[in-house]
Amino acid sequence: QFYENGPKRGWTELSNYLKTKMDEGLLMQANSLTCAMHLKALIESELFEPVALHAIPFPEQAQIESTINQAVKVFLRAYRP
């Protein structure tokens, strides 16, 4: 129930947003939920697990922003038409 009303709802909204951008021609046509999961994985790839496992200290805001910016760049390289 938590997943259905929380994370799934958010990822569905992101998926719908990405589908809109696909329909506008800003992203290539693909499965929008898969795209949302790819973006999620890219954003989480560097920091989420190490922070969650207390392997590294919580990062500074600048490091978080840098990680997100890099993830978005990689995502756009994959999905920009």
C-alpha positions as CSV (number, residue, x, y, z in Angstrom):
1,Q,0.0,0.0,0.0
2,F,2.9,2.4,0.8
3,Y,4.5,1.7,-2.6
4,E,1.2,2.2,-4.5
5,N,0.4,5.5,-2.8
6,G,3.9,6.9,-2.6
7,P,6.8,5.9,-4.9
8,K,4.7,4.3,-7.6
9,R,2.5,7.4,-7.8
10,G,5.5,9.7,-8.2
11,W,7.2,7.5,-10.8
12,T,3.9,7.4,-12.7
13,E,3.7,11.2,-12.7
14,L,7.3,11.4,-14.0
15,S,6.5,8.8,-16.6
16,N,3.5,10.9,-17.7
17,Y,5.6,14.0,-17.9
18,L,8.3,12.2,-20.0
19,K,5.5,10.9,-22.3
20,T,4.4,14.5,-22.8
21,K,7.9,15.5,-23.7
22,M,8.1,12.5,-26.2
23,D,4.9,13.6,-27.8
24,E,6.3,17.1,-28.1
25,G,9.4,15.7,-29.9
26,L,11.8,16.7,-27.1
27,L,12.6,13.1,-26.2
28,M,12.6,10.1,-28.5
29,Q,9.6,7.8,-28.4
30,A,10.1,5.0,-25.9
31,N,8.4,3.3,-23.0
32,S,8.0,6.3,-20.7
33,L,7.9,4.3,-17.4
34,T,11.2,2.6,-18.5
35,C,12.6,6.1,-19.1
36,A,11.5,7.2,-15.7
37,M,13.2,4.2,-14.1
38,H,16.4,4.9,-16.1
39,L,16.4,8.5,-14.9
40,K,15.8,7.4,-11.3
41,A,18.7,4.9,-11.5
42,L,21.0,7.5,-13.0
43,I,20.2,10.0,-10.2
44,E,20.6,7.4,-7.5
45,S,23.7,5.7,-9.0
46,E,26.5,7.6,-7.2
47,L,25.1,8.5,-3.8
48,F,22.0,6.7,-2.7
49,E,23.3,3.3,-1.7
50,P,26.6,4.5,-0.1
51,V,24.6,7.1,1.9
52,A,21.9,4.7,2.9
53,L,24.5,2.2,4.1
54,H,26.4,4.9,5.9
55,A,29.5,4.1,3.8
56,I,29.9,7.8,3.1
57,P,28.8,10.9,4.9
58,F,25.7,12.7,3.7
59,P,26.9,14.8,0.7
60,E,27.0,18.6,0.5
61,Q,24.3,20.3,-1.6
62,A,26.8,21.0,-4.3
63,Q,27.7,17.4,-4.7
64,I,24.1,16.4,-4.9
65,E,23.4,19.0,-7.6
66,S,26.5,17.9,-9.5
67,T,25.4,14.3,-9.4
68,I,21.9,15.2,-10.6
69,N,23.2,17.4,-13.4
70,Q,25.5,14.6,-14.6
71,A,22.6,12.1,-14.5
72,V,20.4,14.4,-16.5
73,K,23.2,14.9,-19.1
74,V,23.6,11.1,-19.5
75,F,19.8,10.7,-19.7
76,L,19.5,13.3,-22.4
77,R,22.3,11.7,-24.4
78,A,20.3,8.5,-24.4
79,Y,16.8,9.9,-25.0
80,R,17.2,13.2,-26.9
81,P,16.1,12.7,-30.5
